[in-house]
Amino acid sequence: MKAADFIFSNRLPHRISRHLVFWLVFLVYFYYVNLIPSKPEDLLNSKTYFDAFKLMIYFPVSVISVYVAIYFLLPRFILPEKYVSLFFIVIGLTIIYFFLALLITMLLARLTTNIPFQKLPVSFKWFQPVRYGIGLPLTSAVLTTIIKLFKTWQKEQKENELLQRHKIETEMQLLKTQFQPHFLYDSLQHILFLIRTRSDESASTVLKLSDLLSYILYENEKESVSLEKEFEMVRAYIGLKKRFYPSKLKIQFEQQAINDKLLIAPLLLVSLVEDCFENFLLSDKRKLDLVINIKTKDKELYFQLECKNSFATEFKNNKAQHQWIKSFKRIEMLYPGRYHIEVDSENEPASLLLILELDEIGSGIKKENEEFILS
């Protein structure tokens, strides 16, 4: 039996086990607090232990108090926050527990002594009903209620975490699918144009698109892919864009020292580049100068985009950070506390810098310096 199952499971065997363990511990405690020798020598006298055992007759009062608290007071008054009603109910229950303990005291007196109850010491007649009818029952009820509240809070936390995880997964799927339809439609339109004009680039363009779509369809379902594979898809994507807009694009791609053991969420960098194209090439009049700089240092990825077009003022009015908002949301969900983003939309060209802490498999650094210009 796992500890979590023992504590939180609602299965009947686990619940019975929890209650048995609790009452076993409580019985030991109950017996210990009643074991009060008047002098050290009494510890060697069996009567001391027998007297403590006789006081176990008050144990049922604590049992009643505990189950009334967790199965009646907690769900009907504490959780609904009916504190005024709870106050009066507790007073009434305390009186009931006191008189129940008083009856047990009378029974104990009849079983253990021939002295009339009225002539017994006050400490016996009244102190024991107060102690075992008010003190211990209320203490045990409060303790178990706190434990029950803690378990309820833990259960709600787990349920909230599960719902949050499902929400994130759903949002992630939506963010992933947002990349594909627009790009696919745009690509097919340009390929159709190349085929109609019998361009020599038709076959190679279809092959590049096939590789990229294969990556989108199959790798997109994985939690992570190699950083090098993502870089390849970024290059394939900007290569297609350059082929579709040969006169409107000038793209510079710089890749420096790369750790080839790093993993990244698929399409994360491709979507950032796609957002840039989508927001800079909305009309036939626009031209785009794009600089992409990629490097890694230890387990950190440095990804920088610089975007400049002939309508830079219009872009500033739209605020650059809004252009990448969907990609930023995905980064926030996938890498909480492990990313840093800087966006500069006030100066020309507009720029984005993403610093991302990635996971690594094995070790080893691939030293590569690469730079090519598509002009």
VORO-71135 format. One record per residue (C-alpha): chain; x, y negated, z. Coordinates in steps of 0.001 Angstrom, whole numbers, plus 500000, padded with zeros to 6 digits. Layout:
N
("A" (X Y Z))
...
***
This chain:
375
("A" (500000 500000 500000))
("A" (501397 496616 498971))
("A" (501486 493787 501484))
("A" (499399 491537 499193))
("A" (496739 494243 498843))
("A" (496685 494803 502600))
("A" (496202 491080 503279))
("A" (493944 489941 500421))
("A" (492231 492990 498898))
("A" (488473 493359 499438))
("A" (488506 497104 498924))
("A" (486929 498945 501842))
("A" (490051 500994 502840))
("A" (492162 497823 502926))
("A" (489557 495903 504927))
("A" (489222 498714 507468))
("A" (493009 498927 507771))
("A" (493278 495173 508380))
("A" (490645 495231 511099))
("A" (492165 498277 512808))
("A" (495624 496713 512864))
("A" (494259 493411 514162))
("A" (492309 495033 516995))
("A" (495210 497298 517892))
("A" (497468 494254 518256))
("A" (494736 492408 520142))
("A" (494266 495340 522566))
("A" (497972 495355 523344))
("A" (497846 491602 523952))
("A" (494639 491938 526003))
("A" (496221 494586 528210))
("A" (499432 492575 528577))
("A" (497719 489381 529797))
("A" (495797 491444 532388))
("A" (498969 493054 533689))
("A" (499689 490566 536480))
("A" (501513 492096 539463))
("A" (501424 490067 542682))
("A" (505059 490948 543443))
("A" (507888 492694 541551))
("A" (507418 495934 543499))
("A" (503929 496283 542025))
("A" (505475 497054 538648))
("A" (506356 500476 540045))
("A" (502826 501040 541354))
("A" (500430 502887 539006))
("A" (497509 500959 540513))
("A" (498787 497781 538800))
("A" (498457 499387 535391))
("A" (495116 500983 536210))
("A" (493680 497647 537364))
("A" (494770 496077 534081))
("A" (493130 498941 532193))
("A" (489839 498418 534060))
("A" (489656 494878 532761))
("A" (489476 496237 529203))
("A" (485744 496506 529899))
("A" (485554 492828 528803))
("A" (486997 493661 525379))
("A" (483583 493927 523593))
("A" (482869 490257 524322))
("A" (485885 489239 522240))
("A" (484859 491641 519472))
("A" (481383 490108 519301))
("A" (482839 486594 519333))
("A" (485229 487341 516459))
("A" (482664 488859 514116))
("A" (480069 486199 514860))
("A" (482694 483582 513999))
("A" (483926 485039 510699))
("A" (480632 486401 509368))
("A" (478159 483813 510696))
("A" (479807 480549 511742))
("A" (482427 480388 508996))
("A" (480198 480884 505916))
("A" (477143 479025 507250))
("A" (478592 476101 509176))
("A" (482382 475696 508781))
("A" (482781 476060 505009))
("A" (479635 473985 504249))
("A" (481008 471406 506748))
("A" (477895 471366 508949))
("A" (479914 470327 511982))
("A" (477096 468865 514104))
("A" (475098 472079 513875))
("A" (478299 474036 514476))
("A" (478916 472115 517712))
("A" (475526 473014 519212))
("A" (475703 476610 517961))
("A" (479121 477055 519586))
("A" (477813 475682 522887))
("A" (474903 478124 522792))
("A" (477168 481066 521907))
("A" (479580 480098 524696))
("A" (476747 480256 527227))
("A" (475707 483654 525875))
("A" (479265 484994 526063))
("A" (479608 483687 529620))
("A" (476447 485448 530822))
("A" (477450 488606 528969))
("A" (480791 488549 530777))
("A" (478960 487851 534049))
("A" (476834 490984 533543))
("A" (479979 492993 532824))
("A" (481520 491589 536005))
("A" (478511 492781 538016))
("A" (478824 496216 536396))
("A" (482557 496313 537144))
("A" (481897 495373 540775))
("A" (479323 498138 541128))
("A" (481722 500713 539632))
("A" (484833 499724 541595))
("A" (483647 498519 545025))
("A" (480900 498985 547600))
("A" (480900 495316 548584))
("A" (477781 493413 547542))
("A" (478402 491140 544554))
("A" (477424 488017 546482))
("A" (480177 488683 549036))
("A" (482972 489202 546506))
("A" (485657 486489 546143))
("A" (484821 483511 543940))
("A" (487894 484293 541831))
("A" (486290 487617 540927))
("A" (482664 486491 540606))
("A" (483247 483360 538518))
("A" (486843 483207 537327))
("A" (486653 486487 535430))
("A" (483408 485594 533562))
("A" (484965 482248 532606))
("A" (488235 483839 531528))
("A" (486782 486811 529641))
("A" (483511 485213 528540))
("A" (484825 481835 527414))
("A" (488616 481716 527283))
("A" (489627 484886 525445))
("A" (486537 485150 523176))
("A" (486879 481551 521971))
("A" (490644 481917 521514))
("A" (490259 485102 519482))
("A" (487408 483576 517442))
("A" (489432 480463 516627))
("A" (492484 482543 515694))
("A" (490574 484837 513345))
("A" (488708 481892 511817))
("A" (492019 480186 511035))
("A" (493311 483407 509460))
("A" (490119 483729 507421))
("A" (490321 480098 506295))
("A" (493933 480588 505247))
("A" (492988 483682 503242))
("A" (490103 481801 501610))
("A" (492421 478929 500722))
("A" (495010 481340 499298))
("A" (492343 483079 497238))
("A" (491114 479758 495847))
("A" (494686 478773 495016))
("A" (495228 482014 493115))
("A" (491944 481571 491253))
("A" (492848 477964 490392))
("A" (496285 479062 489182))
("A" (494692 481756 487037))
("A" (492197 479287 485559))
("A" (494969 476759 484961))
("A" (497077 479413 483251))
("A" (494145 480384 481016))
("A" (493537 476721 480240))
("A" (497171 476200 479317))
("A" (497176 479299 477122))
("A" (494031 478103 475351))
("A" (495476 474618 474831))
("A" (498697 476171 473589))
("A" (496831 478176 470963))
("A" (494980 475045 469855))
("A" (498219 473069 469625))
("A" (499827 475831 467592))
("A" (496977 476015 465099))
("A" (496971 472243 464602))
("A" (500256 472491 462717))
("A" (499212 475005 460074))
("A" (496072 473863 458131))
("A" (497249 470416 456997))
("A" (500728 471637 456061))
("A" (499433 474667 454175))
("A" (496907 472628 452166))
("A" (499537 470009 451295))
("A" (502076 472662 450269))
("A" (499628 474537 448042))
("A" (498655 471315 446304))
("A" (502273 470526 445472))
("A" (503064 474092 444386))
("A" (500031 473991 442093))
("A" (501396 470802 440571))
("A" (504834 472411 440044))
("A" (503257 475437 438371))
("A" (501091 473306 436079))
("A" (504104 471277 435019))
("A" (506084 474532 434570))
("A" (508827 473293 436848))
("A" (511888 475513 437323))
("A" (511546 474952 441068))
("A" (508186 476734 441297))
("A" (509529 480208 442144))
("A" (512095 479064 444722))
("A" (509525 476754 446328))
("A" (507064 479613 446710))
("A" (509792 481755 448317))
("A" (510692 478994 450797))
("A" (507052 478497 451647))
("A" (506662 482251 452093))
("A" (509555 482343 454599))
("A" (508116 479420 456536))
("A" (504596 480871 456585))
("A" (505972 484218 457756))
("A" (507655 482394 460623))
("A" (504430 480512 461429))
("A" (502237 483610 461340))
("A" (504438 486147 463109))
("A" (506978 484309 465261))
("A" (504372 481839 466487))
("A" (502786 484533 468666))
("A" (506015 485057 470600))
("A" (506858 483118 473724))
("A" (510306 482220 472421))
("A" (512626 482638 469453))
("A" (516309 481999 468971))
("A" (517263 478352 468680))
("A" (519174 479135 465500))
("A" (516032 480587 463896))
("A" (514079 477458 464798))
("A" (516821 475336 463207))
("A" (516570 477391 460022))
("A" (512844 476720 459875))
("A" (513412 472998 460443))
("A" (515804 472978 457488))
("A" (513346 475002 455389))
("A" (510534 472643 456265))
("A" (512393 469433 455431))
("A" (513692 471108 452264))
("A" (510123 471740 451137))
("A" (509118 468191 451992))
("A" (512050 466841 450022))
("A" (511017 468957 447054))
("A" (507434 467735 447276))
("A" (508426 464056 447680))
("A" (511758 463732 445874))
("A" (511565 459971 445333))
("A" (510076 459058 448682))
("A" (512378 460859 451098))
("A" (515942 460439 452198))
("A" (516784 462955 454887))
("A" (520019 463365 456805))
("A" (520371 466483 458944))
("A" (523290 466730 461380))
("A" (523965 469874 463376))
("A" (526831 470058 465858))
("A" (528061 472621 468406))
("A" (525239 475112 468943))
("A" (524763 477737 471642))
("A" (523403 480662 469611))
("A" (522068 482445 472725))
("A" (519484 479831 473596))
("A" (515762 480510 473232))
("A" (513038 478010 472396))
("A" (509283 478071 471881))
("A" (508538 478652 468166))
("A" (507607 475641 466016))
("A" (508429 473200 468807))
("A" (511009 471241 466803))
("A" (509246 471847 463483))
("A" (506087 470243 464879))
("A" (508041 467128 465949))
("A" (509396 466736 462421))
("A" (505955 467473 460957))
("A" (504406 464717 463114))
("A" (506964 462288 461764))
("A" (506178 463152 458135))
("A" (502450 463092 458764))
("A" (502495 459574 460187))
("A" (505031 458029 457802))
("A" (503783 459431 454506))
("A" (500100 458578 454619))
("A" (500169 456591 451367))
("A" (501962 456827 448040))
("A" (503686 453469 448636))
("A" (505637 454612 451660))
("A" (509232 455755 451619))
("A" (510935 457444 454530))
("A" (514520 457523 455745))
("A" (514822 460307 458317))
("A" (517870 461254 460389))
("A" (517798 464478 462415))
("A" (520615 465129 464880))
("A" (520810 468428 466781))
("A" (523342 469661 469301))
("A" (523541 471690 472509))
("A" (525573 471295 475661))
("A" (525588 474284 478004))
("A" (521879 475173 478183))
("A" (520599 471747 477144))
("A" (519311 470914 473688))
("A" (519685 467368 472361))
("A" (517289 466709 469486))
("A" (517118 463228 467977))
("A" (514862 461856 465241))
("A" (515261 458439 463605))
("A" (512447 457343 461328))
("A" (512407 454298 459080))
("A" (509990 453408 456308))
("A" (508825 450395 454363))
("A" (505841 449921 456699))
("A" (507773 449867 459981))
("A" (505639 447069 461470))
("A" (502481 449069 460908))
("A" (504077 452019 462666))
("A" (505020 449869 465632))
("A" (501442 448748 466054))
("A" (500353 452376 466284))
("A" (502952 453071 468990))
("A" (505420 455829 468217))
("A" (504718 457878 471292))
("A" (501139 458414 470065))
("A" (502440 459955 466855))
("A" (504083 462770 468793))
("A" (501490 463075 471565))
("A" (500377 466612 470641))
("A" (503953 467875 470555))
("A" (504740 466096 473832))
("A" (501785 467819 475483))
("A" (503051 471208 474370))
("A" (506549 470441 475682))
("A" (505087 469360 479025))
("A" (503147 472617 479359))
("A" (506017 474877 478286))
("A" (508905 473177 480063))
("A" (507594 471375 483178))
("A" (510408 469526 484898))
("A" (512915 470712 482297))
("A" (512685 468008 479660))
("A" (513420 464334 479095))
("A" (511930 462277 476265))
("A" (512879 458796 475116))
("A" (510861 456988 472431))
("A" (511930 453642 470980))
("A" (509253 452081 468782))
("A" (510264 448457 469263))
("A" (513464 448557 467251))
("A" (514097 449701 463710))
("A" (514378 452575 462967))
("A" (511924 454147 465410))
("A" (513649 456952 467303))
("A" (512850 459955 469440))
("A" (515319 461705 471745))
("A" (514374 465028 473327))
("A" (516613 466659 475953))
("A" (515400 470146 476761))
("A" (516707 472718 479233))
("A" (516398 476133 477575))
("A" (516708 479740 478671))
("A" (519666 481775 477546))
("A" (520209 485456 476777))
("A" (523753 486697 477310))
("A" (526563 484227 476688))
("A" (528547 482913 473829))
("A" (528797 479629 471997))
("A" (528621 479327 468257))
("A" (530850 476489 467131))
("A" (529384 474921 464034))
("A" (529647 471464 462548))
("A" (527261 470924 459711))
("A" (526035 467862 457915))
("A" (524158 467555 454687))
("A" (522269 464688 453068))
("A" (519165 465067 450921))
("A" (518937 461906 448880))
***
